[in-house]
Structures are given as structure tokens and as C-alpha cells.
Amino acid sequence: MPSWTNATGPASGLLRPAETARETGLRRDAPVSPALAPFVEWYWSVRWDRTGRPPHRSEVLSHPSVNLSVESGSEPRFGHALPAVLVHGVSPRRFTIDLVGTGRVTAAKFRPGGWVAFGGRLPGRATATPLGSALGLDAARLLDAVLAEEDDDARAGVLDATLAPLAPDPPAAYREMLALLERMAADRSLVRVEQVAALGAMSVRSLQRLFAGYVGLSPKAVLARYRLQDAAATIDAGGVGDLAGLAASLGWFDQAHFSRDFRAVTGTTPSAYLQRARVS
């Protein structure tokens, strides 16, 4: 069974975290209530002021998760006027946003599949849509309550207090899937879907149906995401001198295939990413 204290993926997925840390105030330390822990992995908040300065591009090799965010700022985001409560669908590639003007976000990052298990409908991939009446919440009331608080922890506390009474018992299939996700995230020797299916004592097809219903991505795509997050995090930590060795340690048969997959998801080659990390 899964441990609700564990993260189902490498720490943040944030690409070039040192750059972002210099430009924004990112936090992920607000507590999650026990009732919500099976569904919500953490709360995060970010704020910025780019007045008189060029935009800052933030890039995340995001987890296969849905985020519920309360956003305010001087400029529209994702095509929506602010302030707003938005539901962000799973992104199949890196998530990129240019931070302009002033802005602030407080959000709940659900565990992979947690939004559906909580009672929500799987949103479209790489979409940001207004909350509306999803989960039976009053979006306008939630927006006002969060924005009334100045402190980041207090804002996360409003989200927590709003969501906690709605938490159901975690479905058995969801628990089983999260246990597999924890293994997929932590065990770098897991590089094939067949290995994961064997861990779950199920067929590959059953595993694919499970992920399709809860996560909205295939287990193959999720497995590749975790290994690519591992690669980016290792490079950012300064622990790479040999990209071929890194590729082999994460299950790629050769550096060319690793480079192709890394670029397809992050938008840059491992060598270029490594060079930029060294000068950051």
C-alpha cells in the first residue's frame, strides 16, 4: 500500500531550479491534512514582480498530476482574466509559462490520479479551465476566501479547509496504482511497462486501463517522465560528467535515444541543458 508521506515523483520537476529560485518565491511546505493526504501531495505557492523587467520563463517537467490553483495578477494567464480558480490538466510535455507583470498563485498539487479519485472528472491534457462547479465547490466563494489572506500558509490553509470535508475513502484500485507509482518514481531500474505490470500482478492491458482512467497518461509515458525528471534533477545537482553513463543508468540503450527523448520533452538536448546548468 502507498505511504501518504511519500512523493510520487522526483522532488519538483522544476527545470533549472536555481534560476527560478532567484526570480520567484516558490514554496511547497504548507501542511496537508490527514483526510486529504491520500489525494493531495502538497500545496505550492509562487509570487513575482517583473515590473520594469523582462519576462521570466519558468519551465517544469511536471508530474502527471492535476493542479487546482487560485491565481491573481496584473496580466491574463492561460487565456483567462484574473483573479480566477483554475484546474490544470496533466501536461504530456514540459509546462512553460512566461511570468510577466505581477502575479501570485496558491495551488494544490494532487497526486497522480488523485483528482479523479477525489471525485473530479479528468480534465483535458495541458489545459487550464475555470473550476466552475466541479467537486460541488463554489468557485467564487473559494476565490474570495483565499485572496482575503495575505500569508502563503494561510492561503494554503483555506484550500485545505475547503477540500478536506469533501475527501472520500480512497478507492482500492487507486491505492494499488499509487503503490505502483511510488515504485516507478523511486526505482531507477524500472524502465519497462512489463516490469511495472508484474509488480502489480496484472497484465499490461489492465495496467494501461488503470492509468487511463485515473491519470490520463499511459504507464509508459509516466515511467519515461520519471526517468527524465531523474535525469534533469541529476544534471541540476551537478552530478553528471558523463551523459552516456547517465543515460545507461536510467534505462536508455544508447545516448542518441536518450538525447532524442530528453529533447522531445524538455525542448533542449541533454548536452545543452548540462552546459546551461554549469553556468547557472
ABEGO torsion letter per residue (X at the ends): XBBAABBBEBAAGBBGAAAAAAABBBBAABBBBAAAAAABABBBBBBBBABGBBBBBBBBBBBBBBBBBBBBEABBBGGBBOBBBBBBBBBABBBBBBBBEBBBBBBBBBBBGAAAAAGBBBBBBGBBBBAEABGGBBAAAAAAAAAABABAAAAAAAAAAAAAAABBBBBAAAAAAAAAAAAAAABAABABAAAAAAAAGBBAAAAAAAAAAAAGBBAAAAAAAAAAAAAAAAAAAGABABAAAAAAAAGBABAAAAAAAAAAAAGBBAAAAAAAAAAX
